[in-house]
Amino acid sequence: MTSTTNRARGPRIVAAAILAPALFLSACGSPVTDGGGGEGGGGAEGGDGGTLSIATGGTGGVYYPLGGGFATVIRENVEGYDATVQETNASVDNMLLIQSNAAQLAFSVGDVVADAVEGVNDFEGQPLEICSLGNIYNNYLQTVTVEGTGIQSIEDMRGKVVSVGAPSSATEVAALRTLEAAGLDPETDIDRRQLGVAETVAALRDGTIDAGFWSGGLPTGALIDLAADGDMVIIPIGEYAAPMAEEYGEYYVESEIPAETYEGQTEAIPVIASPNILVASKSMDEELQQNITAALFDNKDQLVQVHPAAEEMDPATAADVPFVETCPGAQAYFDSAG
């Protein structure tokens, strides 16, 4: 168990907490939650201009603020196009929004993208015609509790109240698979809740849950706030990456949350990482695909100011995603950038 007690907040966390609001709020405006594609709506991806809707996630995670940064960059660099963000339940919902053309761009984590391409699990019998605009950054499955719950491992969750993430989210998919890899039945061995990261933090604070899962970039805003309370505990789960990769696919790898990512976190913590993909429909105009990809990767420094997760954006490796086709326009950009 690695506690976050009695440590000073590092400069990296302060930067993330302070810079993000100023740089992305104007791009986001009020969250769009009705499934609408914005002003440009359904025709925006055809190459004739309009508004592109970006499906993100909850406001406490990384997708939403980083999506706001993406919207600003697109607005400023892709001629004829504006962009807005939608607050969603994240990965699974986002793929369905792409399928219905209620969003033209979407964030999604690797396991969900692979399922969507193959037409399995939440997409059973309905494979999606999607492609990748690049691997953006890694998601880290962060499993947290607070001191006093007695939870030091996944096995200790037996009989406890545990949030596995919002319904139809990548967090939920990965959390259920992690519990199963540890020998727990998510249906019978835990008292299961389905909460987003902000709700998970609130429930940990008021004691209505004992632990929760969150799949997101580093650092995650809601967990920065929880760590500031002085009693957050991050549970090591890296040992389950290999069996999950063997059973489900190579989008699960063991990685670490570096020491001092969160206040009071004195040691690196082994966890499970998965790539985050920016997804579009295969029907999107190829020139538009290329222009969006160029705008985002060429303005990486601006995006890092919105969220440090964007530091991982690398055109040299962004097309290395074996489980989904890279959009031809994006591939053209990556080839020229190399």
C-alpha positions in Angstrom: 0.0 0.0 0.0 1.3 3.5 -0.8 -0.3 6.3 1.2 -0.3 9.9 0.1 0.0 11.3 3.7 2.3 14.2 4.8 4.0 15.3 1.6 4.1 18.7 0.0 2.4 19.1 -3.3 5.0 19.1 -6.2 5.2 21.8 -8.8 4.0 19.5 -11.5 0.7 19.1 -9.8 0.3 22.8 -9.2 0.9 23.5 -12.9 -1.8 21.0 -13.9 -4.3 22.3 -11.4 -3.8 26.0 -12.2 -3.1 26.1 -15.9 -5.8 23.9 -17.3 -8.9 25.9 -16.4 -7.6 29.1 -17.9 -6.6 27.5 -21.2 -9.6 25.2 -21.9 -12.8 26.6 -20.5 -13.3 29.0 -23.4 -13.1 26.1 -25.8 -15.6 24.0 -23.8 -18.3 26.4 -22.9 -21.2 24.5 -21.3 -21.0 20.7 -21.7 -23.0 19.3 -24.6 -24.8 16.3 -23.3 -27.7 15.9 -25.6 -25.8 14.0 -28.3 -26.0 16.8 -30.8 -23.1 17.4 -33.1 -23.0 21.1 -32.5 -23.7 23.8 -35.0 -22.1 22.0 -37.9 -23.7 18.8 -36.8 -23.7 15.8 -39.1 -22.1 17.4 -42.2 -19.0 18.8 -40.5 -16.8 15.8 -41.3 -17.4 16.1 -45.0 -14.6 18.6 -45.7 -16.9 21.6 -46.4 -16.5 23.4 -43.0 -18.7 23.5 -40.0 -18.4 22.6 -36.3 -16.8 19.4 -35.1 -18.0 17.8 -31.9 -15.4 16.1 -29.8 -16.8 13.4 -27.4 -14.7 13.4 -24.2 -15.6 12.3 -20.7 -16.5 13.6 -17.3 -15.2 17.0 -16.1 -13.1 15.4 -13.4 -10.9 13.4 -15.8 -8.4 14.2 -18.6 -10.5 13.7 -21.7 -12.7 16.8 -21.0 -10.0 19.4 -20.4 -7.7 18.0 -23.1 -10.7 17.9 -25.5 -11.2 21.6 -24.8 -7.6 22.2 -25.7 -8.1 20.2 -28.9 -11.2 22.3 -29.7 -9.2 25.5 -29.4 -6.3 24.2 -31.6 -8.8 23.1 -34.3 -10.6 26.4 -34.2 -7.4 28.3 -34.6 -5.6 26.1 -37.1 -8.1 24.2 -39.3 -9.6 26.7 -41.8 -13.4 26.7 -42.0 -13.9 24.7 -38.8 -15.0 25.3 -35.3 -15.0 22.6 -32.6 -16.9 22.0 -29.3 -16.7 19.3 -26.7 -19.3 16.9 -25.3 -19.2 15.7 -21.7 -19.9 12.0 -21.8 -19.5 8.7 -19.9 -16.3 8.3 -22.0 -15.0 5.5 -24.1 -18.0 3.2 -24.9 -20.4 6.1 -25.2 -17.9 8.0 -27.4 -17.7 5.2 -29.9 -21.5 5.1 -30.2 -21.6 8.8 -30.7 -19.1 8.4 -33.6 -21.3 5.6 -35.0 -24.4 7.8 -35.0 -22.4 10.9 -36.2 -23.4 12.8 -33.1 -19.7 13.4 -32.7 -17.0 13.6 -35.3 -14.0 13.1 -33.0 -13.8 11.0 -29.9 -11.3 9.9 -27.2 -11.4 6.2 -26.4 -9.0 3.8 -24.6 -7.5 0.9 -26.5 -9.5 -2.0 -25.2 -12.8 -0.3 -26.1 -11.5 0.7 -29.5 -10.5 -2.8 -30.2 -13.9 -4.1 -29.2 -15.6 -1.6 -31.4 -13.5 -2.6 -34.4 -14.1 -6.3 -33.8 -17.8 -5.9 -33.0 -17.6 -7.7 -29.6 -18.8 -7.0 -26.0 -20.6 -3.7 -25.9 -20.6 -3.7 -29.8 -21.6 -7.3 -30.2 -22.4 -8.0 -33.9 -22.0 -4.3 -34.9 -18.4 -3.5 -35.7 -17.8 0.2 -36.2 -16.2 1.8 -39.2 -13.6 3.9 -37.3 -10.0 4.8 -37.7 -7.3 6.4 -35.5 -6.0 9.9 -35.7 -3.2 8.8 -33.4 -2.2 7.4 -30.0 -2.4 10.5 -27.8 -1.3 9.4 -24.3 -1.6 6.4 -22.0 -4.4 5.8 -19.6 -3.4 4.5 -16.2 -5.9 2.4 -14.2 -5.8 4.1 -10.9 -7.3 2.2 -8.0 -7.8 4.3 -4.9 -9.1 4.1 -1.4 -8.6 6.1 1.8 -6.8 5.2 5.0 -9.0 3.3 7.4 -10.7 1.0 4.9 -8.2 -1.8 5.4 -7.8 -2.2 1.6 -4.2 -2.8 0.5 -4.8 -5.0 -2.5 -7.6 -6.0 -5.0 -8.2 -9.1 -3.0 -9.0 -7.0 0.1 -12.0 -5.6 -1.8 -14.0 -8.7 -1.2 -17.1 -7.8 0.6 -16.5 -4.0 0.2 -18.4 -1.3 -1.6 -16.5 -0.5 -4.8 -17.1 1.9 -7.7 -16.0 0.3 -11.0 -16.5 3.5 -13.0 -19.3 5.1 -14.9 -21.6 2.8 -16.9 -20.2 2.1 -20.4 -16.8 3.6 -19.6 -13.3 2.3 -20.3 -12.9 2.4 -16.5 -15.7 0.0 -16.0 -14.4 -2.4 -18.7 -10.8 -2.5 -17.2 -12.0 -2.6 -13.6 -14.2 -5.6 -14.1 -11.4 -7.4 -15.9 -8.9 -6.5 -13.2 -11.2 -7.8 -10.5 -11.7 -11.1 -12.4 -7.9 -11.4 -12.9 -7.5 -11.1 -9.2 -10.0 -13.9 -8.6 -13.0 -11.8 -7.6 -16.5 -12.0 -9.2 -17.7 -8.4 -9.7 -21.3 -9.6 -9.4 -21.0 -11.4 -6.1 -17.8 -10.5 -4.3 -18.2 -6.8 -4.1 -21.0 -4.3 -3.5 -20.7 -2.7 -6.9 -21.3 1.0 -7.7 -21.0 2.7 -11.1 -19.6 6.2 -10.5 -17.5 8.7 -12.5 -14.3 9.9 -11.0 -15.7 13.1 -9.4 -18.6 11.0 -7.8 -16.1 8.4 -6.7 -14.0 11.0 -4.9 -17.1 12.4 -3.2 -18.2 8.9 -2.1 -14.8 8.1 -0.7 -14.9 11.3 1.3 -18.3 10.7 2.8 -17.6 7.0 3.3 -20.4 5.6 1.1 -17.8 3.5 -0.9 -14.6 1.8 0.2 -12.6 2.0 -3.0 -12.9 3.0 -6.6 -11.3 2.6 -10.0 -10.4 5.4 -12.5 -8.8 5.0 -15.9 -7.2 8.3 -17.0 -4.1 10.3 -17.7 -1.7 11.6 -15.1 -2.4 13.5 -13.0 -6.2 13.3 -12.9 -7.8 16.5 -11.5 -10.3 14.8 -9.2 -7.6 12.6 -7.6 -5.4 15.7 -7.1 -8.2 17.0 -4.9 -8.6 13.7 -3.1 -4.8 13.5 -2.5 -4.9 17.0 -0.9 -7.0 15.6 1.9 -3.9 13.7 3.1 -5.4 10.2 3.3 -5.6 8.9 -0.3 -4.1 5.4 -0.9 -3.3 4.1 -4.4 -3.5 0.3 -4.7 -0.8 -1.5 -6.8 -2.3 -3.6 -9.5 0.5 -3.9 -12.1 0.7 -7.7 -11.6 -2.6 -8.2 -13.4 -1.5 -6.5 -16.7 0.2 -9.7 -18.1 -2.8 -12.0 -17.6 -5.2 -9.4 -18.9 -3.1 -8.9 -22.0 -2.9 -12.6 -22.6 -6.7 -13.0 -22.3 -7.9 -9.8 -24.0 -5.1 -8.2 -26.1 -1.8 -6.2 -26.2 -3.5 -3.0 -25.1 -2.9 -3.8 -21.4 0.7 -3.2 -20.2 2.3 -2.9 -16.8 3.5 0.6 -16.1 3.9 2.9 -13.1 2.5 6.1 -11.6 5.7 8.0 -10.9 6.5 9.0 -7.4 5.1 12.5 -6.5 2.5 12.5 -9.2 0.1 13.1 -6.4 0.6 14.9 -3.1 2.1 12.6 -0.5 2.8 9.8 -3.0 6.4 8.9 -2.0 6.9 5.8 -4.2 6.2 4.8 -7.8 3.2 2.5 -7.9 2.8 -0.4 -10.5 -0.5 -0.1 -12.4 -2.0 -1.1 -15.7 -1.7 1.2 -18.7 -3.6 1.4 -22.0 -3.2 3.7 -25.0 -5.7 6.5 -25.6 -6.7 6.9 -29.2 -8.3 9.9 -30.9 -10.9 8.3 -33.2 -12.9 9.4 -36.2 -15.2 7.8 -38.7 -13.7 6.3 -41.8 -16.1 8.5 -43.7 -14.3 11.7 -42.6 -12.7 13.6 -45.5 -9.1 12.6 -45.8 -7.8 16.1 -46.1 -9.7 17.0 -43.0 -8.2 14.0 -41.2 -4.7 15.3 -42.2 -5.4 18.9 -41.2 -6.8 18.0 -37.8 -3.9 15.6 -37.1 -1.3 18.2 -38.2 -2.9 20.9 -36.1 -2.9 18.8 -32.9 0.6 17.4 -33.2 2.2 20.6 -34.5 0.7 22.5 -31.5 1.7 20.0 -28.8 3.3 22.6 -26.6 0.0 24.5 -26.4 -1.8 21.3 -25.4 0.7 20.5 -22.7 -0.2 23.8 -21.1 -3.8 22.4 -20.9 -2.8 19.1 -19.5 0.6 17.4 -19.0 -0.7 14.1 -20.5 -0.3 15.8 -23.9 3.5 15.6 -23.4 3.2 11.9 -24.6 2.0 13.0 -28.1 4.7 11.8 -30.6 4.1 11.7 -34.4 6.9 9.2 -34.7 4.9 6.6 -32.7 1.3 7.8 -32.9 0.4 5.5 -35.8 1.8 2.4 -33.9 -1.7 1.1 -33.0 -2.1 -2.5 -34.1 -5.7 -3.0 -33.2 -7.3 -0.2 -35.4 -6.5 1.2 -38.8 -4.8 4.6 -38.9 -6.9 7.1 -40.8 -5.3 7.7 -44.2 -5.1 11.4 -43.8 -3.5 11.0 -40.4 -1.0 8.5 -41.8 -0.1 11.0 -44.5 0.8 13.5 -41.8 2.8 11.0 -39.8 4.7 9.9 -42.9 5.6 13.6 -43.7 6.5 14.4 -40.1 8.9 11.4 -39.9 
